[in-house]
Amino acid sequence: MSRQTDTEPAGTPPEELTRSITGRLLFFYVLGDVLGSGVYVLIGLVAGAVGGAFWIAFAAGVTLATITGLAYAELATKFPQAAGASLYVHKAFRNPVLTFLITICSLSAVFAASGSLATGFARYFGSIFDLVPALLVTLVFVVLLTLVNFIGITESVVVNMIMTFIEISGLVLVMVIGIIVVVRGDADFSVLTSFTAEGNPIFAIVAGVALAFFAMTGFENAANVAEETINPSKTFPRALIGGMAAAGLIYVLVAMSAALVVPVGTLAGADAALLEVVRADVLPGSVEVMLKVFAVIAMIAITNTTLVSIVTQSRILYGMGREDVVPAVFSKIHPTRRSPYVALVFSTLVVASLLIIGEVLSNVDPDLDIVGRLATVTVVFLLFIYALVIVSALKLRGEGETEDSYRANTALLYLGVLGNIVLLGYVVIDDPASLYWVAGLLALGVALYLVKRAAGGRSSKGIATGGEA
C-alpha cells in the first residue's frame, strides 16, 4: 500500500496491513475472481465431460461452493485476519502440523490455479498474436501481475473492479448471442437436457462438477484480505455471498447460451471455447473483429482472476510467516509500498516453475492438457481445505462471536462437508496422475518446514500461542 487511509490510525505498526477495502470493492473482488477462472478457461472441458446439460454441472458446483462460502463468511467475521483457512483450522484444532499442512495446501492451490489461468491467458493471446511462444507469454504475464500487486493492495483491488466490468461485458455478449438464437427460433432446447458423455448421466454430472467447481473457486481468496477490509463483520458476508450468487447466476446463463449456439463437440474440442460462440456469426459486423475484441475481453477476465490469486499467495505467506508457521522472512513488508515483497517474489518463482515443468511435460505427452491438469490439482487441494474449514466453523461455534458476527445455517454446513468429501474422492479416482503434481507441491511445503526448523522458531504472539495477530 502506498499510503494510509482515514480508517487507519496514524500509529499503525509498520508490519500491519492497511484497512482500505470497502464493501463495494470486496463484492467486485469476489465477483471478478470467480468469473474469470471458469467460464473463459474451462467451459469447453466441462461441456466435454457432461454434454449439452453441462449447465447443471455449473449449477451444482455453484451450490456446493456457496455452502462452503457460508463457513468462510462466518469465520472471517470472527477472525478478520490474513491467512484465511490456515488461521481457522489452527484456531479450531490447535495442531501445528495440521496448520502447516493447510497452509501448504492453500498455497499449492493458488499456485496451481495461477498456472492454469496463465496458460489459459496464453491461448487467448495466441488467437491474436500467434508468433509469440506461449511459455514466454505466461511468464511475462505472471511477472507483470506481481508488479501490480507490489504497488499495493488498494491499487490492485481497484484494477480488479475495473477488469470485472470488462469481463462481465464479454459474458453479457455471449448471453446476447444466445438470446438472438432463441428469438430467431434456431435454438434446440433439447440439447440442455442431453448427456453425450459415456456412462451414467449422474457420473457425467459429477465429472463436470469436478471441473466446474474450479470455476467457483476464488471466493476463499477474499478471506485473506479480511484484515484489509473496512468493518469486516458487516461487509464481508454480504460481499462474499452476494459476489458468489451473482457469479453463479451468470455461469448458468452463459453455459446455457453456449450450448444453444454451438455444438457441444465444438465447445469440447476448442482451446478457447467461448470464442466459438462468437465465431458462430450471430452478431452483425465482422466476425474477425468480434473475435479479436472478445479475445481481449477474455484475457482481461483471466488477468483479473490471476491478479487475485497472486494477492492471495503473498497474503497467505505473509500471514503465516507472521504467525511462525513458515519462515518469518515472508512477513517482511516493503517500507514504501506496504506490500509483502518477499512473499511476492517467492510466489512468482513457484508459479514460473510450474509453467516451465508443464511446458516440458506437454512436449513429452501432447495429450496432456496443462490447463485441465492444474485445474484438477487446484480442486484436489481446495476440496480438502473446504471440508476442514467447514468443520472448523462448526467446532468454533461460540468462540470469538459478537452481536455483529455472521452465523451460517448448521444443516447446510454439514451438507457442505459431505459434498466436499464425496467430490474429492471422485476427483482423485478419476485423475490419479494429478496426485504426482499434488505430491510435488507438498514437497515444496516440506522444504519450507525444514528451512524454518533449521532457522529456529521465534516467539510469536499470534497463532503459535493462540492469541490474536
N, C-alpha and C positions, 0 to 999 in steps of 0.2 A: 504494500500500500504506500502511496506516495505522500499521504497527508493524514492528519487527524480529522475526525468528523465531530460535529457538535454533540454526538451521542457518546463520544469517548472522553473520559476525564483527562485533564491536562497532565496528570501524573501517571498515566498508563505506563506500566513497566515496559522496557524495551523489548522483552521477549513475548509480549502479549499480542494477539491478533486484534484488528480493529472491527468494531461492530458498525458496519456500513451497508448491509444488505437489507433492503426494505421488503415488505411482503409481496409487492408487485414484482420486484426484481427476482425474488425467490420463485414465484409462480412461473415466470418465463424461464428461469434457470432450469426448473424441473421439466417443464413442457419441452423446451428446446433440447435438453439432454435426451429425453426419452424418444422424441420424434425422430431425431437424426440417426439413431442407431439401427432401427429396424426396417422401416418401410423402404428407405432408399438403398439399403445394403442387402437385406436378407429376404425380401419378399419373394424372389424367384425360387429360393431354396425351400421356403415354406410351401409354395404352390406345388413344387415337385413332390414334396412329401405327402401332401394331402389330396390334391386335386382341386377342382373348382370350388369346393366348400372350404377352402383354406381360411376364409374369414372366420370360421368357427374356431380355428386354432388360435387366431389373434384374440378373439373374444375370451376364450378360456384362459389364455396367458395373461390377459389384462386383469381378469377376475382374481387369479391367484396372486399376481403381483400386487394388486391393490390391497388385498387382505394383509400381505406382508408389510405393505406401506403403513397400515394402521399401527402395527407394532413399532415401526420406526418413529411414527409421529408421537406415540405415547412416550417413548424413551427419550426422544430429542427434546421434548418439553420439560422433562425432569432433569436431564443431564445435557444441557446445551453446550457441548464442548467438542472440539475437533477430535477425531479418531473413530467416531461412529461405532460400528459393530464391535470393534476391539474393546472399547470402553464399556459397552453394555454387557458383553459376555464376562468381562473381568469383574464388574460390579456384582453380577449375578452368581458367579461361581468361585471367585477369588482363587483361581488356579492359574499361576503364571505360565505354565506350559500351554494350557488351553488358550489363554490370552494371546500368547505369542503365535500359536497356530492360526487363530482367527485373523490376527494382524497380517500374517504372511498370505493367507487365503484372500483377504481383501485386496492386498497389494497385487497379488498374482492375477486376480480377476480383472482389475483395471489395466494392468499391463497387457494382458491378452486382448481385452476389448479395444484398447488403443491400437494394437497391431492389426486387428481385424478391420477396424474403421479406417485406418490409414491405407490399407490395401484396397478397401472399397473406394476411397477417395481417388486413388491412382487409376482405378478402372474408369471412373467417370472422366478424369483428367485425360486419359488416353483416348477417349472418344472425340476429343477436340485436338489434342496435341499428341500424336502417336509416335513422335520421333524421340521423345524423352524416355529413358529407361524407367520402368515402374518402380524399381527399388530406390532409385535416386529421388523420385517424386515423393515416396513415402518418408524417406529420411529427412529431406528438406522440410516437408510438411510438419513432422513432429518437432523439429528444432525451432521452426518459426512459432509454433503454438507455445512452446516452452518460453520463448522470449516474451510473448504477450502476457503469459502468466507471471513472469518475473516482474513485469512493470507494476502489477498489483491486482488484488482480488476485485476491487471496485471496478477498475477498468475492464477486467476480464468478464465480470458479470454484465456490465453494460454492453460490451461487444456481443456477449451471448444473447441478450434480449433482442438486439438489432438483427442478428442472424436468425433468431427464432421466427420473426415476422417474415423473413425471406423464405425460410424453409416451409412455413405454413402456406405461402403463396404457391409453391410448387405442388403441394398436396391438394390444394384447392383446385389447381389446374387439372389434376388427374380426376378429381371428382366432377368437375365441369364436363370433361370429356365423357365420363360415364353417363352423366345426365343427358347430354346430347344424343348419345347412342340410344338411351331409353326413350327419349322423346321421338326420335326418328322411327321407333318401332323395330330397331335392329337388335335389341337385346334378347338373349335367350336366358330367361331366369332359371331354367332347369339346371344350368351349369353351377349355380350357387348351392346346389344340394348333391352334386356329383363327386364321387371319390374315385379318381383314376389311379391312385396308388394301389400297389398289390397288397393283398391280405385283408384282414378285418378293418372296417372303417374306424373302429374305436382305436386300434393301434396306429392307424394313419393319423388320426387327430392328435394322439399323444406325441407322435413323432413331430408333427407340425408345431405342437405347443412347445416342445423342447427347443425348437428354433425360434418360434415367435416370442418365447419368454425372454430371449436375448433382446428382442425389440423393446421390451418394457423395462429392462434393466437400466440403471442410471438414476432412478429415483433415490437409491440408497446413497448416492454421492452427495445429495443435499444435506444429509446428516453431518457430513464432515465440514460444512460451513455454518453449522448451527451456532458455533461460537462467534461467528462474524455477522449474525443476523440480529436485527433490532427487534426487541420484545419477542423472543422465540416462542414463549409459551402460548401466545395467541396467534402469532404469524405463521409458525411452522406447520401446524396441522392443516390449516386452510390452504396454504400454498402447495403443500405436498400432495394431499388428496385431490385438490382441485386440478393441479397440473396433470396428475396421473389419469384422472377421469376424462379430462379433455383430450389427452393424447390417445387414450383407449378408444374413444368415440371416433376420432379421426382415422385411427388404424383400421377399424372395421369398415368404415365407409370407403376408404381408399382400396382396401382389399376387394370389396365387392365391385367397385368401379373397374379395377384392373381385370378381374375375372370376366366381367361383361364385355370388355372391349377387346381383349387379347386372348387367343387360345392358351390354355394352361401350359401346354407343351412348349410354346414360345417363351412364356414367362420363366419356366423352369430352366430352359437352356440358355438364358441370357445372363451375361456378367453384370449388366446394369438393367434390371428388369423393367423399371418404370420408364426407361427410355422407349421401350417397346410400345407403351401406351401412347406416347406422343407420336411415335413412328406410324401409328395406325391411321394418321392423316384424317382425323375427325375435325380438327380446328381449321378455320380459314387461314390462308397465308402459306408461306414457305415452310415445308416440313424440316428442311435442313436448318433453317434459322431457329425454329422452335426447339429442335434437338439440342442445339448449342446453348440456347438460353436455359433449357431445363437442366442440362448437364452442369451448368454454372450454379444453378439453384441447388442441385443435389450436392455439389461439392461444398457449398456453404453450409448445408444442413449437416453433412458429415463433419465438417470443421467444427461446427457448434458442439456436437457431442464429444468429439475428441478433445476439445478445449476443456470441457468439464472433467473429462477423465484425467487429464493432466493436472488439473487443480486438485482432484481427489487424491492422486498418487502422492503428491507433495504434502497434502494435509494429513494423510494417514501417517506418513513417515515423520512429519513434524510433531504431531500429537503423541505418537508412541515413543519418539525419541525424548520428548519432554517428560514422559512418564517412565523412563528407564526400561522400556521393553525392547527397543532396538538401540544401537549406538547413539549416544547423546549428540553426536555431531549433526544428526539430521534435524535437530531442533534449532539450529542456528538460523537467525533471521537477518536479512540484509539490512544494514543500518539506515539506508536511504529509502529503498523501495519497499521495505517491510514485508518481504517475501521470503519463504524458506528455500533459499537458493541452493543449499547443499542437497536437499531432498529433490529439487527440480532437476539438477544435473544428473543425479543417480538414476532417477526415473527415466530420463531421456536415454541414457545409455542402455538400460534394460530393454526398453521398447525397441530401440535400434537393433539390439542383438536378436530379439525375436524376429524382426523383419528380415534380417540377413539370414538367419537359420531357415526361415520359411522359404526364402528365395532359393537357397541351396537345395532344400528337400523337394521343392517344386520342380527343379531341373532334373532331379533323380526320378521323381514319380510325377509325371504330367497329370495324372488323375487326381492328385491332391489339390483340393480347394482350400487355400490357406485362410480365406475369409470364413468359411464354414467351420474349419478345424479350430481356429482361435475363438470363434463364437461358442463352440461346444465347450472348449476349455473354460471359458468365462462362465458359462451356465453351470458347469460342474462345481466350480468354486462357490458361486453365488447361491445355489440351492442349499448347499451345506451351511453357508453363513446365514441365509434367511431362516432356516429351520431353527438354528441356535438363537438367533435374535428374537424370534417369537417366543421360544422357551424362556429366554431371559426376561422378556416383557412380563410374562406370567409370573416368573419367580420373584421379580422386583416389585410386584404389587404392594403398595403401602410404603415403599421407600422413596424418599425424595419428592413426595407428592405435595402439592399446594392446591389451593382452591382454583387456581388457574390451569392446573395440569390437565392434559387431554387423557381420556381413558377409552381404549378400544373395546369393542364387543368381545367378550371372553369366548363365546362359542365360535365366532369367526376365527379367532386366533388358533384354537385347537384344529379347526378345519385347515387352516393355513399350514400348520406343522405337518399334518398328514399329506397334504398336496405336495409340499416341497420334497418330502422324503420319497414319495412314490415316483415323482418325476425324476429325481436324482438317480434312483435305481434304474429307471428306464434308459436314461442318457448314458450311463456307464456301460450297461449291457449292449446298447445299440452301437456305440462307438468306443470300443475298448482302447483303440490306438491313441485316443485323446489323453489317456492316463499317462503316457510317456511324457507329454508336454506338462501335465499336472505335476508329475514327479520332478521334472527339471526345474520348474518354478519353486517347488517346495525345497529343493536342494539349495536354491539361492537363499531361501529363508534360513536354512540350517547354517549356511556360511555367515549370514548376518549374526546369528546367535553365537557362533563360535568367536566372531570378532568381538562381540560385546563381552563375552566371558573372558577373553584374553585381555581386553582393556580394563576389565574390572567394573563392578557396578558403582553407582553413585547414590547418594542419599536423595530420595525423591519425596516430595510432599504430595504427590498425586496418586496414581494408580498403585504404585508399589506399597503404599501404606494405607490405601483405602480412602484417602482424602480427596478433596476436590482439586482439580488442576486450576 
